[in-house]
Amino acid sequence: MDDAFRNHLARHGQLHALAFWDELTPEQQTRLAAQLREVDLELLVRLWRGEQAAADWATLASKAQPPPAIRLGQRHPTFDAAAARQAGEEHLAAGRVGAVLVAGGQGTRLGFDAPKGMFPIGPVSGSTLFQILLEKVAACRQRYGAAIPLYLMTSPATHEPTVEYLQRENYFGLPAGDVKIFCQGTMPAVDAASGKLLLEAKDSLALSPDGHGGMLAAMLRGGVLDDIHRRELQTLFYMQVDNPLTQVCDPAFIGYHLLSGSELSTLVAAKSAPREKVGNVVSIDGRVQIIEYSELNTLPDEIVLRTDASGQPVFWAGNTAIHTIDVAFLRRMAASDTALPFHRAHKKVPYLDATGQLVEPAEANAIKFERFIFDLLPWAEQAIVMEIDPAEAFRPVKNASGEATDTPETVQAAMMALHRGWLRAAGAQVADDVPVEIGPRFALDAEQTAQKVHPGLVIDQPTYLSGDSSF
C-alpha cells in the first residue's frame, strides 16, 4: 500500500482498515486494496452524516393524490385495451423491446443456500424461478417472431453460481448471445456511531449490494447500455426474480406505456389494507413517486386513510416492482449524479474488532447504503401506473414455509389456481384438488391455452403441460 493512499485513508479517519495489513498474504493485500480504492470516501462521509436532506413524509403524504392510472374495469378516455395491446404487440414484433431481470438476491429468507432464482417453485414440474421467467422470455420471442434480449443483473454473491447454472441449462432456450449477465456494485457498511468502515474479515470490508437502483451504474460499467444502443431497443420491461406470475413483456402494459407517452410506467395492485406492507404509488405536485410503507405507517390515520375528491383512497396503489422503461430516459438518468439518491438503513452487521475477533452485534450497529430504481419515477415525464389483478400477475415468493404470506405454498397455490382457470376456460375439466401447472413454452395465457387444449379434456392427476404438444 503506497504512502499516498495511506494518507488518503488517514485524512478520512479510515486508516484502521489496514490494521491487519502486515498479517495478510500478497493476494489478500491486493483484494483489500482493490476494495478500498473503489470506495468514494468523501461520498461515504456525506452519506453517514446524513447531509442529504431527509424527506418530510408527513407533508408529502398530506399533498399526495392517486397516481394517473389505468384501472381494472375502467376505460381510458383516449385509448382502449385493444389499442394498447395492438401497440404493444407491434412494438414487440418490431424488435424494439428488451427484458431486464433483477436477480441479485440470495434465498436466505427461504432457507435456501443459493441464488433465489435457482429456488424450485413449479408446483408440479419443480421448475426454478429462473426457468419459468427465462422460458417466458423465450415464449414471447416465439410468439412475436422477434429477438427479446435479456439483461440479467446479479450481485457479487450470486454472480458466479448464476452464470454457471444458466450456462449448464443452456439459458432455458434463449440464445446465449441474447443473454447479458452483469453484476451490480457494492457499498461498504459503516459503524453507525463513528462512520468508520467495518471489516468482515482481515482482508475484506463489510460490503453489501448497492440495491436495485445500482442497475444504472452497473449497466454503464458492464457495457449493457452500449449493447441496448447497438440493438436499437427503445423499451425495457423490468422485473424481479421472485415473482413467477410476472406477465413478461405484457403487450397491453407496453402499449399503454407507449400510447401515454410515458417514460417510466409501473404495474400496481390495489392494496388489501391501508397499512399493507407495500410501497405506495402516488402523485405529488404532478409527479409520480413511491412512499414506502415504512414511512407511511408512521403517520396517523387522518393521513393514511385520506380519499380524493371522488372518494377514492389516495394510497390504493401498491408497487409490484414491475416497470416499463423508455431507453432514452434511462440513458439520460444514467448520466445524472442526482437521479438515484442513496438510502440509509440501520442494520446488524458482524465486524472485526480491534483485536481481530468477529463480533456478532445484538442490535443494529451499522448503516448500509442502497439505491432504489423507483426513485426514477419523479424524473419521468407522463409517468403512469396500470392496475393488475395480483391473482393473475403478482405472487412473489419472499418468506419461508410457515409464514403468513408470500411463501412457496401460497405462490404455488396461486400458480395452480391461475392455470386451472385457463384450462377451464378452454373447456377442460379439472378439480380444485388436482395439481396442474402450465409451462411457459406451452402457453403464456388463457388465449394460447385454448389453442392447444381440446374441449372436454379431463385432468384427474397431477399434470404439467409443457412444450409444443396439444392435449
Kinemage of the C-alpha trace (Angstrom):
@kinemage 1
@onewidth
@group {chain A} dominant
@subgroup {mainchain}
@vectorlist {calphas} color= white
{ca met a 1} P 0.000 0.000 0.000
{ca asp a 2} L 1.624 3.259 -1.099
{ca asp a 3} L 2.016 6.184 1.295
{ca ala a 4} L -0.259 8.472 -0.733
{ca phe a 5} L -3.227 6.141 -0.347
{ca arg a 6} L -2.438 5.563 3.346
{ca asn a 7} L -2.537 9.324 3.803
{ca his a 8} L -5.838 9.442 1.898
{ca leu a 9} L -7.326 6.901 4.313
{ca ala a 10} L -5.886 8.747 7.311
{ca arg a 11} L -7.389 12.095 6.212
{ca his a 12} L -10.821 10.476 6.236
{ca gly a 13} L -10.346 8.635 9.510
{ca gln a 14} L -10.237 5.211 7.866
{ca leu a 15} L -6.653 4.071 8.420
{ca his a 16} L -7.930 1.366 10.791
{ca ala a 17} L -8.971 -0.597 7.686
{ca leu a 18} L -5.267 -1.501 7.327
{ca ala a 19} L -4.910 -2.692 10.940
{ca phe a 20} L -4.122 -6.268 9.870
{ca trp a 21} L -2.243 -5.411 6.672
{ca asp a 22} L 1.054 -6.964 7.727
{ca glu a 23} L -0.671 -10.281 8.508
{ca leu a 24} L -2.085 -10.647 5.002
{ca thr a 25} L -0.695 -12.582 2.082
{ca pro a 26} L 0.076 -10.623 -1.105
{ca glu a 27} L -3.182 -11.915 -2.619
{ca gln a 28} L -5.170 -10.792 0.422
{ca gln a 29} L -3.482 -7.379 0.355
{ca thr a 30} L -4.405 -6.996 -3.296
{ca arg a 31} L -8.031 -7.878 -2.501
{ca leu a 32} L -8.350 -5.375 0.348
{ca ala a 33} L -6.534 -2.609 -1.535
{ca ala a 34} L -8.867 -3.040 -4.516
{ca gln a 35} L -11.923 -2.788 -2.264
{ca leu a 36} L -10.623 0.346 -0.557
{ca arg a 37} L -9.752 2.068 -3.823
{ca glu a 38} L -13.337 1.508 -5.004
{ca val a 39} L -14.765 3.467 -2.071
{ca asp a 40} L -15.588 7.154 -2.533
{ca leu a 41} L -14.634 8.248 0.967
{ca glu a 42} L -15.913 11.800 0.526
{ca leu a 43} L -19.330 10.485 -0.516
{ca leu a 44} L -19.308 7.955 2.320
{ca val a 45} L -18.763 10.701 4.896
{ca arg a 46} L -21.637 12.750 3.473
{ca leu a 47} L -23.931 9.736 3.492
{ca trp a 48} L -23.024 8.792 7.049
{ca arg a 49} L -23.632 12.334 8.248
{ca gly a 50} L -26.994 12.345 6.527
{ca glu a 51} L -26.224 15.535 4.644
{ca gln a 52} L -28.806 14.545 2.059
{ca ala a 53} L -31.964 16.265 3.260
{ca ala a 54} L -34.441 13.857 4.820
{ca ala a 55} L -37.880 13.884 3.264
{ca asp a 56} L -40.764 15.338 5.256
{ca trp a 57} L -43.046 12.353 4.765
{ca ala a 58} L -45.971 13.825 6.676
{ca thr a 59} L -46.073 16.863 4.406
{ca leu a 60} L -45.556 14.824 1.258
{ca ala a 61} L -48.240 12.315 2.201
{ca ser a 62} L -50.650 15.136 3.011
{ca lys a 63} L -50.170 16.511 -0.521
{ca ala a 64} L -50.371 13.139 -2.248
{ca gln a 65} L -53.090 12.250 -4.742
{ca pro a 66} L -53.840 8.953 -6.511
{ca pro a 67} L -51.495 8.393 -9.457
{ca pro a 68} L -52.606 8.661 -13.107
{ca ala a 69} L -53.831 5.118 -13.643
{ca ile a 70} L -55.379 2.621 -15.991
{ca arg a 71} L -57.687 0.836 -13.541
{ca leu a 72} L -59.158 -2.613 -13.933
{ca gly a 73} L -62.631 -2.417 -15.433
{ca gln a 74} L -62.337 1.263 -16.342
{ca arg a 75} L -61.970 2.633 -19.869
{ca his a 76} L -59.180 5.034 -20.657
{ca pro a 77} L -60.553 8.324 -22.017
{ca thr a 78} L -58.188 8.313 -25.024
{ca phe a 79} L -57.479 4.695 -25.968
{ca asp a 80} L -58.804 1.288 -25.015
{ca ala a 81} L -57.266 -2.033 -24.023
{ca ala a 82} L -57.412 -3.373 -27.590
{ca ala a 83} L -55.486 -0.385 -28.934
{ca ala a 84} L -52.924 -0.707 -26.159
{ca arg a 85} L -52.434 -4.414 -26.800
{ca gln a 86} L -52.032 -3.839 -30.537
{ca ala a 87} L -49.449 -1.105 -29.959
{ca gly a 88} L -47.509 -3.351 -27.593
{ca glu a 89} L -47.615 -6.330 -29.955
{ca glu a 90} L -46.394 -4.227 -32.874
{ca his a 91} L -43.538 -2.866 -30.735
{ca leu a 92} L -42.527 -6.375 -29.699
{ca ala a 93} L -42.749 -7.728 -33.249
{ca ala a 94} L -40.533 -4.871 -34.439
{ca gly a 95} L -37.775 -5.996 -32.074
{ca arg a 96} L -37.809 -2.804 -30.032
{ca val a 97} L -38.173 -4.409 -26.572
{ca gly a 98} L -35.621 -5.884 -24.187
{ca ala a 99} L -36.184 -7.529 -20.803
{ca val a 100} L -34.378 -6.752 -17.549
{ca leu a 101} L -34.354 -9.337 -14.762
{ca val a 102} L -33.012 -8.279 -11.358
{ca ala a 103} L -31.662 -11.377 -9.628
{ca gly a 104} L -29.130 -10.305 -7.037
{ca gly a 105} L -30.849 -11.817 -4.012
{ca gln a 106} L -29.895 -14.926 -2.098
{ca gly a 107} L -32.523 -17.426 -0.953
{ca thr a 108} L -31.641 -16.889 2.695
{ca arg a 109} L -35.160 -15.964 3.848
{ca leu a 110} L -36.437 -19.094 2.127
{ca gly a 111} L -33.924 -21.277 3.933
{ca phe a 112} L -32.256 -21.849 0.542
{ca asp a 113} L -28.468 -21.636 0.283
{ca ala a 114} L -28.186 -20.448 -3.337
{ca pro a 115} L -29.314 -17.553 -5.545
{ca lys a 116} L -33.052 -17.053 -5.190
{ca gly a 117} L -33.513 -17.527 -8.925
{ca met a 118} L -32.473 -21.169 -8.503
{ca phe a 119} L -35.274 -21.827 -5.999
{ca pro a 120} L -37.673 -24.573 -7.246
{ca ile a 121} L -41.194 -23.145 -7.334
{ca gly a 122} L -43.087 -25.069 -10.046
{ca pro a 123} L -45.890 -26.884 -8.163
{ca val a 124} L -45.738 -29.958 -10.437
{ca ser a 125} L -42.577 -29.530 -12.506
{ca gly a 126} L -40.250 -28.265 -9.782
{ca ser a 127} L -39.090 -25.600 -12.232
{ca thr a 128} L -36.940 -22.870 -10.733
{ca leu a 129} L -37.782 -19.193 -10.789
{ca phe a 130} L -35.064 -18.706 -13.408
{ca gln a 131} L -36.505 -21.440 -15.611
{ca ile a 132} L -40.029 -20.054 -15.506
{ca leu a 133} L -39.034 -16.464 -16.229
{ca leu a 134} L -36.468 -17.248 -18.919
{ca glu a 135} L -38.894 -19.627 -20.620
{ca lys a 136} L -41.456 -16.812 -20.607
{ca val a 137} L -38.982 -14.582 -22.434
{ca ala a 138} L -38.298 -17.397 -24.914
{ca ala a 139} L -42.039 -17.949 -25.430
{ca cys a 140} L -42.541 -14.231 -26.079
{ca arg a 141} L -39.789 -14.313 -28.696
{ca gln a 142} L -41.577 -17.170 -30.444
{ca arg a 143} L -44.986 -15.527 -30.148
{ca tyr a 144} L -43.914 -12.231 -31.709
{ca gly a 145} L -41.216 -13.545 -34.045
{ca ala a 146} L -38.558 -11.171 -32.777
{ca ala a 147} L -35.494 -11.163 -30.572
{ca ile a 148} L -36.030 -10.034 -26.976
{ca pro a 149} L -32.587 -9.765 -25.388
{ca leu a 150} L -32.435 -10.448 -21.659
{ca tyr a 151} L -30.283 -8.325 -19.363
{ca leu a 152} L -29.877 -10.162 -16.065
{ca met a 153} L -28.404 -8.360 -13.060
{ca thr a 154} L -26.697 -10.389 -10.364
{ca ser a 155} L -24.850 -9.397 -7.188
{ca pro a 156} L -21.310 -10.400 -6.167
{ca ala a 157} L -22.807 -13.187 -4.035
{ca thr a 158} L -24.965 -14.637 -6.821
{ca his a 159} L -22.981 -13.870 -9.964
{ca glu a 160} L -20.778 -16.942 -10.401
{ca pro a 161} L -23.390 -19.566 -9.400
{ca thr a 162} L -25.977 -17.855 -11.622
{ca val a 163} L -23.666 -17.818 -14.642
{ca glu a 164} L -22.710 -21.458 -14.102
{ca tyr a 165} L -26.335 -22.544 -13.644
{ca leu a 166} L -27.688 -20.770 -16.698
{ca gln a 167} L -24.829 -21.973 -18.883
{ca arg a 168} L -25.450 -25.538 -17.716
{ca glu a 169} L -29.159 -25.199 -18.528
{ca asn a 170} L -28.472 -23.572 -21.927
{ca tyr a 171} L -30.326 -20.449 -20.818
{ca phe a 172} L -33.620 -22.371 -20.966
{ca gly a 173} L -33.981 -21.955 -24.685
{ca leu a 174} L -32.675 -18.407 -25.098
{ca pro a 175} L -29.733 -17.829 -27.472
{ca ala a 176} L -26.574 -17.342 -25.411
{ca gly a 177} L -25.755 -14.192 -27.379
{ca asp a 178} L -29.046 -12.629 -26.300
{ca val a 179} L -28.449 -13.115 -22.566
{ca lys a 180} L -26.231 -10.455 -20.993
{ca ile a 181} L -25.409 -11.092 -17.340
{ca phe a 182} L -23.953 -8.167 -15.419
{ca cys a 183} L -23.138 -7.629 -11.757
{ca gln a 184} L -24.348 -4.797 -9.560
{ca gly a 185} L -21.925 -2.884 -7.390
{ca thr a 186} L -21.442 -2.825 -3.648
{ca met a 187} L -21.352 -0.275 -0.867
{ca pro a 188} L -19.449 -0.648 2.393
{ca ala a 189} L -21.221 -0.643 5.733
{ca val a 190} L -20.012 1.852 8.321
{ca asp a 191} L -20.230 1.982 12.081
{ca ala a 192} L -23.339 3.987 12.916
{ca ala a 193} L -21.671 5.961 15.715
{ca ser a 194} L -18.338 6.816 14.105
{ca gly a 195} L -18.758 6.420 10.365
{ca lys a 196} L -15.742 4.108 10.248
{ca leu a 197} L -15.557 1.352 7.681
{ca leu a 198} L -16.318 -2.091 9.078
{ca leu a 199} L -14.216 -5.160 8.269
{ca glu a 200} L -15.909 -8.524 7.828
{ca ala a 201} L -12.505 -10.210 7.636
{ca lys a 202} L -8.924 -9.078 7.913
{ca asp a 203} L -8.735 -8.841 4.130
{ca ser a 204} L -12.253 -7.601 3.348
{ca leu a 205} L -14.600 -4.754 4.054
{ca ala a 206} L -18.174 -5.473 5.111
{ca leu a 207} L -19.789 -4.977 1.708
{ca ser a 208} L -23.421 -5.211 0.585
{ca pro a 209} L -25.110 -4.916 -2.835
{ca asp a 210} L -25.948 -1.307 -3.644
{ca gly a 211} L -29.660 -2.022 -4.267
{ca his a 212} L -31.647 -2.492 -7.469
{ca gly a 213} L -31.101 1.204 -8.090
{ca gly a 214} L -27.469 0.289 -8.675
{ca met a 215} L -28.644 -1.061 -12.025
{ca leu a 216} L -27.822 2.130 -13.907
{ca ala a 217} L -24.199 2.249 -12.780
{ca ala a 218} L -23.848 -1.476 -13.374
{ca met a 219} L -25.284 -1.148 -16.888
{ca leu a 220} L -22.751 1.545 -17.697
{ca arg a 221} L -19.891 -0.396 -16.169
{ca gly a 222} L -20.865 -3.659 -17.861
{ca gly a 223} L -21.441 -2.251 -21.337
{ca val a 224} L -25.160 -3.050 -21.191
{ca leu a 225} L -26.328 0.394 -22.274
{ca asp a 226} L -23.973 0.161 -25.248
{ca asp a 227} L -25.496 -3.212 -26.181
{ca ile a 228} L -29.014 -1.765 -25.887
{ca his a 229} L -27.987 1.118 -28.146
{ca arg a 230} L -26.416 -1.259 -30.696
{ca arg a 231} L -29.619 -3.282 -30.882
{ca glu a 232} L -31.685 -0.090 -31.296
{ca leu a 233} L -34.012 -1.041 -28.471
{ca gln a 234} L -36.492 1.587 -27.369
{ca thr a 235} L -38.231 -0.006 -24.389
{ca leu a 236} L -37.206 -2.227 -21.470
{ca phe a 237} L -39.516 -4.475 -19.467
{ca tyr a 238} L -38.168 -4.619 -15.884
{ca met a 239} L -38.971 -7.411 -13.426
{ca gln a 240} L -37.609 -9.052 -10.282
{ca val a 241} L -36.790 -12.716 -9.928
{ca asp a 242} L -39.122 -13.588 -7.055
{ca asn a 243} L -42.440 -13.358 -8.957
{ca pro a 244} L -43.165 -16.390 -11.186
{ca leu a 245} L -46.578 -14.953 -12.178
{ca thr a 246} L -44.971 -11.994 -13.945
{ca gln a 247} L -46.648 -11.444 -17.321
{ca val a 248} L -43.331 -10.993 -19.074
{ca cys a 249} L -43.370 -8.288 -21.771
{ca asp a 250} L -47.149 -7.923 -21.401
{ca pro a 251} L -48.189 -6.214 -24.655
{ca ala a 252} L -51.061 -4.305 -23.029
{ca phe a 253} L -48.737 -2.813 -20.399
{ca ile a 254} L -46.147 -1.909 -23.021
{ca gly a 255} L -48.890 -0.469 -25.239
{ca tyr a 256} L -50.359 1.750 -22.535
{ca his a 257} L -46.842 2.956 -21.779
{ca leu a 258} L -46.266 3.878 -25.427
{ca leu a 259} L -49.657 5.454 -26.099
{ca ser a 260} L -49.449 7.544 -22.923
{ca gly a 261} L -46.047 8.937 -23.864
{ca ser a 262} L -44.747 7.697 -20.527
{ca glu a 263} L -41.017 7.474 -19.818
{ca leu a 264} L -41.481 5.101 -16.872
{ca ser a 265} L -44.616 3.086 -16.150
{ca thr a 266} L -45.384 0.868 -13.178
{ca leu a 267} L -47.688 -2.073 -12.589
{ca val a 268} L -49.647 -1.778 -9.350
{ca ala a 269} L -52.081 -3.897 -7.377
{ca ala a 270} L -54.883 -2.490 -5.244
{ca lys a 271} L -53.851 -2.714 -1.596
{ca ser a 272} L -55.730 -5.168 0.610
{ca ala a 273} L -55.401 -2.935 3.698
{ca pro a 274} L -54.490 0.737 4.258
{ca arg a 275} L -51.266 -0.168 6.053
{ca glu a 276} L -50.283 -3.157 3.932
{ca lys a 277} L -46.510 -3.568 3.771
{ca val a 278} L -46.049 -2.465 0.190
{ca gly a 279} L -44.769 0.699 -1.460
{ca asn a 280} L -47.477 3.277 -2.170
{ca val a 281} L -47.510 4.784 -5.675
{ca val a 282} L -48.926 8.320 -5.594
{ca ser a 283} L -48.777 11.636 -7.398
{ca ile a 284} L -47.255 14.627 -5.583
{ca asp a 285} L -47.170 18.021 -7.261
{ca gly a 286} L -47.849 16.340 -10.583
{ca arg a 287} L -45.027 13.823 -10.263
{ca val a 288} L -45.465 10.102 -9.659
{ca gln a 289} L -43.413 8.688 -6.820
{ca ile a 290} L -43.425 5.997 -4.154
{ca ile a 291} L -43.886 6.428 -0.428
{ca glu a 292} L -42.591 3.306 1.283
{ca tyr a 293} L -44.849 1.566 3.793
{ca ser a 294} L -42.188 2.050 6.472
{ca glu a 295} L -42.642 5.808 6.078
{ca leu a 296} L -46.413 5.900 5.565
{ca asn a 297} L -47.101 3.629 8.513
{ca thr a 298} L -45.502 6.078 10.934
{ca leu a 299} L -48.232 8.601 10.070
{ca pro a 300} L -51.689 8.977 11.677
{ca asp a 301} L -54.923 7.602 10.221
{ca glu a 302} L -56.125 11.018 9.081
{ca ile a 303} L -53.292 10.940 6.517
{ca val a 304} L -53.155 7.212 5.739
{ca leu a 305} L -56.936 6.936 5.212
{ca arg a 306} L -57.298 10.072 3.071
{ca thr a 307} L -59.533 9.991 -0.009
{ca asp a 308} L -59.577 12.242 -3.062
{ca ala a 309} L -62.477 14.375 -4.324
{ca ser a 310} L -64.148 11.324 -5.878
{ca gly a 311} L -63.922 9.304 -2.685
{ca gln a 312} L -61.116 7.076 -3.924
{ca pro a 313} L -58.405 6.194 -1.365
{ca val a 314} L -55.269 8.184 -2.050
{ca phe a 315} L -52.990 5.302 -1.082
{ca trp a 316} L -54.639 2.481 -3.030
{ca ala a 317} L -51.849 1.594 -5.467
{ca gly a 318} L -49.328 -0.964 -4.235
{ca asn a 319} L -46.000 -1.212 -6.050
{ca thr a 320} L -45.248 -4.575 -7.721
{ca ala a 321} L -41.701 -3.655 -8.829
{ca ile a 322} L -42.613 -4.308 -12.475
{ca his a 323} L -41.862 -1.429 -14.828
{ca thr a 324} L -41.701 -0.467 -18.473
{ca ile a 325} L -38.870 1.969 -19.097
{ca asp a 326} L -38.077 4.216 -22.042
{ca val a 327} L -34.460 3.606 -23.098
{ca ala a 328} L -33.746 7.263 -23.896
{ca phe a 329} L -34.963 8.189 -20.410
{ca leu a 330} L -32.740 5.523 -18.860
{ca arg a 331} L -29.685 6.801 -20.696
{ca arg a 332} L -30.458 10.334 -19.560
{ca met a 333} L -30.773 9.205 -15.941
{ca ala a 334} L -27.569 7.171 -16.146
{ca ala a 335} L -25.719 10.410 -16.879
{ca ser a 336} L -27.185 12.104 -13.783
{ca asp a 337} L -25.429 12.175 -10.414
{ca thr a 338} L -28.607 13.030 -8.514
{ca ala a 339} L -31.361 10.892 -10.040
{ca leu a 340} L -30.870 7.974 -7.648
{ca pro a 341} L -30.014 9.005 -4.089
{ca phe a 342} L -28.648 6.544 -1.542
{ca his a 343} L -30.968 5.454 1.255
{ca arg a 344} L -29.666 4.756 4.761
{ca ala a 345} L -30.676 1.635 6.665
{ca his a 346} L -29.689 0.755 10.248
{ca lys a 347} L -28.717 -2.920 10.335
{ca lys a 348} L -26.925 -5.516 12.416
{ca val a 349} L -23.603 -6.118 10.663
{ca pro a 350} L -20.973 -8.547 12.026
{ca tyr a 351} L -17.492 -6.995 12.139
{ca leu a 352} L -13.929 -7.483 13.342
{ca asp a 353} L -12.940 -5.605 16.470
{ca ala a 354} L -9.503 -4.090 17.073
{ca thr a 355} L -8.131 -7.464 18.166
{ca gly a 356} L -9.346 -9.242 15.041
{ca gln a 357} L -12.212 -11.056 16.756
{ca leu a 358} L -15.551 -11.338 14.991
{ca val a 359} L -18.345 -9.508 16.801
{ca glu a 360} L -21.982 -10.540 16.259
{ca pro a 361} L -23.965 -7.467 17.387
{ca ala a 362} L -27.229 -7.967 19.275
{ca glu a 363} L -28.672 -4.691 17.968
{ca ala a 364} L -28.329 -2.529 14.872
{ca asn a 365} L -24.785 -1.207 14.893
{ca ala a 366} L -24.175 -0.119 11.323
{ca ile a 367} L -25.508 1.871 8.425
{ca lys a 368} L -25.893 0.341 4.983
{ca phe a 369} L -26.492 2.353 1.837
{ca glu a 370} L -28.540 1.363 -1.207
{ca arg a 371} L -30.388 2.844 -4.151
{ca phe a 372} L -33.902 2.045 -5.383
{ca ile a 373} L -34.905 2.010 -9.046
{ca phe a 374} L -38.317 3.505 -8.238
{ca asp a 375} L -36.613 6.779 -7.287
{ca leu a 376} L -36.520 7.429 -11.041
{ca leu a 377} L -40.289 7.900 -11.094
{ca pro a 378} L -40.404 11.622 -10.189
{ca trp a 379} L -37.960 12.341 -13.026
{ca ala a 380} L -40.102 10.647 -15.668
{ca glu a 381} L -42.424 12.572 -17.952
{ca gln a 382} L -46.035 11.354 -18.239
{ca ala a 383} L -45.414 8.502 -15.775
{ca ile a 384} L -48.455 6.251 -15.396
{ca val a 385} L -49.498 3.164 -13.485
{ca met a 386} L -51.528 0.210 -14.711
{ca glu a 387} L -53.526 -1.892 -12.269
{ca ile a 388} L -53.315 -5.678 -12.444
{ca asp a 389} L -55.128 -8.457 -10.633
{ca pro a 390} L -52.466 -9.956 -8.330
{ca ala a 391} L -54.065 -13.394 -8.716
{ca glu a 392} L -53.034 -13.228 -12.368
{ca ala a 393} L -49.703 -11.418 -12.257
{ca phe a 394} L -48.215 -10.845 -8.803
{ca arg a 395} L -47.405 -13.511 -6.251
{ca pro a 396} L -43.776 -13.065 -5.138
{ca val a 397} L -42.079 -15.719 -3.029
{ca lys a 398} L -40.299 -13.975 -0.174
{ca asn a 399} L -40.808 -15.959 3.035
{ca ala a 400} L -40.079 -19.466 4.221
{ca ser a 401} L -42.791 -22.077 4.677
{ca gly a 402} L -44.861 -21.442 7.774
{ca glu a 403} L -45.030 -17.662 7.424
{ca ala a 404} L -48.389 -15.980 6.817
{ca thr a 405} L -47.829 -14.722 3.265
{ca asp a 406} L -45.554 -14.910 0.227
{ca thr a 407} L -44.414 -18.467 0.949
{ca pro a 408} L -43.657 -21.216 -1.580
{ca glu a 409} L -47.003 -22.806 -0.737
{ca thr a 410} L -49.062 -19.649 -1.280
{ca val a 411} L -47.261 -18.935 -4.549
{ca gln a 412} L -47.721 -22.485 -5.824
{ca ala a 413} L -51.401 -22.391 -4.896
{ca ala a 414} L -51.786 -19.156 -6.885
{ca met a 415} L -49.998 -20.652 -9.893
{ca met a 416} L -52.250 -23.723 -9.879
{ca ala a 417} L -55.429 -21.669 -9.436
{ca leu a 418} L -54.478 -19.468 -12.385
{ca his a 419} L -53.663 -22.412 -14.614
{ca arg a 420} L -56.861 -24.264 -13.651
{ca gly a 421} L -58.742 -21.164 -14.747
{ca trp a 422} L -57.018 -21.177 -18.136
{ca leu a 423} L -57.814 -24.868 -18.619
{ca arg a 424} L -61.458 -24.476 -17.635
{ca ala a 425} L -61.831 -21.505 -19.978
{ca ala a 426} L -60.580 -23.818 -22.729
{ca gly a 427} L -63.272 -26.363 -21.894
{ca ala a 428} L -61.172 -28.779 -19.836
{ca gln a 429} L -62.375 -30.402 -16.640
{ca val a 430} L -60.067 -30.197 -13.638
{ca ala a 431} L -60.987 -30.433 -9.955
{ca asp a 432} L -59.747 -27.937 -7.382
{ca asp a 433} L -57.642 -30.558 -5.620
{ca val a 434} L -55.773 -31.718 -8.741
{ca pro a 435} L -52.313 -30.141 -9.070
{ca val a 436} L -51.809 -28.621 -12.511
{ca glu a 437} L -49.113 -26.412 -13.997
{ca ile a 438} L -48.772 -24.891 -17.453
{ca gly a 439} L -45.233 -24.281 -18.635
{ca pro a 440} L -44.490 -21.039 -20.498
{ca arg a 441} L -43.430 -22.935 -23.619
{ca phe a 442} L -46.921 -24.488 -23.730
{ca ala a 443} L -48.912 -21.301 -23.135
{ca leu a 444} L -48.422 -17.821 -21.760
{ca asp a 445} L -52.092 -17.103 -21.129
{ca ala a 446} L -55.658 -18.360 -21.448
{ca glu a 447} L -55.754 -17.498 -25.145
{ca gln a 448} L -52.816 -19.733 -26.010
{ca thr a 449} L -54.115 -22.461 -23.696
{ca ala a 450} L -57.390 -22.563 -25.629
{ca gln a 451} L -55.454 -23.067 -28.851
{ca lys a 452} L -53.803 -26.238 -27.527
{ca val a 453} L -56.392 -27.842 -25.223
{ca his a 454} L -59.280 -29.845 -26.654
{ca pro a 455} L -62.678 -29.090 -25.067
{ca gly a 456} L -63.737 -31.942 -22.840
{ca leu a 457} L -60.200 -32.818 -21.717
{ca val a 458} L -60.352 -34.379 -18.252
{ca ile a 459} L -57.374 -33.851 -15.937
{ca asp a 460} L -57.638 -36.062 -12.852
{ca gln a 461} L -53.998 -36.446 -11.810
{ca pro a 462} L -51.038 -34.112 -11.285
{ca thr a 463} L -50.257 -32.684 -14.717
{ca tyr a 464} L -47.561 -30.453 -16.164
{ca leu a 465} L -48.297 -29.164 -19.653
{ca ser a 466} L -45.117 -28.242 -21.474
{ca gly a 467} L -43.613 -27.929 -24.930
{ca asp a 468} L -45.457 -27.589 -28.204
{ca ser a 469} L -47.815 -30.570 -27.921
{ca ser a 470} L -51.614 -30.302 -27.747
{ca phe a 471} L -53.941 -32.072 -25.313
